[in-house]
Amino acid sequence: MFKVYILYSESYNKIYVGFTGNLEERLKSHNELGKKGWTRLYRPWKLIHFEEFQTKQEALCREKELKSGKGREWIRKTFSL
């Protein structure tokens, strides 16, 4: 199973959309690990939504959709951000 997830940083009012096969480990890496990468700049991250998909292709498609202008608009409206 692949998951598309949405993270939110209240401190910086930032949204991050990604996909993974292991959501628990991925959240840990965003919040605790690493000295490189965009997400380390806006910690802590809170998981606000995720969706499950059978295939990697489906997950990538949904991730791309959520990263679009309309997708980000949907996220802000749906989660009152």
N, C-alpha and C positions, 0 to 999 in steps of 0.2 A: 504494500500500500504506500502511496505517495501522498504527502500532505502539502497543501498550499496554506501558508499562514500569514497573519497580519500582526505585526508588533507595533506598539505605540510607546513613545517616550513622552511622558507627561511633562518632564522637566524642560524639554526643548520643543514640544509640540511637533514631533516628527513621526512619520509613518514609515514602516519598512515592510515590504512584501517579499516573500521568498518561498522556496519549496524544498522539501527534504523527504528522506525515507525514514528518518529517526528524529521526530520532533523534540523529544526530551533532550537529546544530546545537542541538537542545534540551538535550542534556547539557552542551554548552558554555555555554549560557545559564544553566543551573542553577548551574554551578560557577564561572563567570568573569564573567559580565555582570550588569549591573543593580544598582541600589541599593534597589530595592523588592521586595516579595514575601516570602512565607513561607520559601521554600527558601534564600534568601540568609543566613538566620539560622543555618543548620545545616550549612554547608559544611565539608569537602568531601563530595560525594555520590559513591557508587559504584553503578554499574549492576549489579544482581544478577539481573535477569530481564527478558525482553521476549517478546511474542507478536505475530505479524503477522496482519492482517485485510484482507480485500478492500475492505470498505466502512467508511465513517466510523461508520455506525450500529452495526455489529458491534463496533467498537473502543470506542465509547461505552458500549455495553451491558456489555462485559467490564470496563471501567474502573469502572463503577458497582458491579459485582459485587465486584471486588477492594477497593473502598473500604468495603464493608459490614463489619459485625462478623465474619461468617463468613469473608469474604475476607481480612481482616487476620489472623484466626486461622490460616487456611490458609498465608498468607505466613510468619508467625512459625514455624509448625510445619515447613513445607517447607524453609525456609532456616535453621533453627535460630537464630532471632534472639530 
